[in-house]
């Protein structure tokens, strides 16, 4: 069982992540947003 789980994590998941990233990001018509750039928020709402 442990060997099957390890194979699933090393063989299936990386390929699945690549597929999702390459087909589902916003820049390619998907719903996953692109990474945000820049620093943290400029307004503090906790003053």
N, C-alpha and C positions, 0 to 999 in steps of 0.2 A: 504494500500500500504506500509506504513512504517513497519507494522508487517511482511509482506512478505519479505521485504528487510532485516530486522533484522534476520529472520529465515534463509535466504540465506547466510548471513554473518556468522552466528553461527553454522549452520548445514552442509551446502554444502561446503563452502570454506575450513574449517579445514580438512575435509576428502579428498578433492581434492588436497590440498597441500601435505598431507601425501602420497597420491597415486603418485603424480608427483615426490616427493623426493625419494620414495622407488623404482621407476621404471625408472626414467630418468636421474639419476646422472651418471657420467662417469664411476665410479667404477662398475656399473651394466649395462653397454652397452648403456647408454643414452648420451645426449649432454650437460647436465648441469654440469659445472665444480665443482670439490670439493672445499671447502673453502681453501683459501690460508693461510699459517701460516707465522709467522715472522713479522718483523717490516716493516717500510716504505722503499722506495728505497734508495740504498746506493750511487747512483750517482745523482748529481743535474745537470740538463741540462739548468738551468736558471741562470748560473753565468755570 
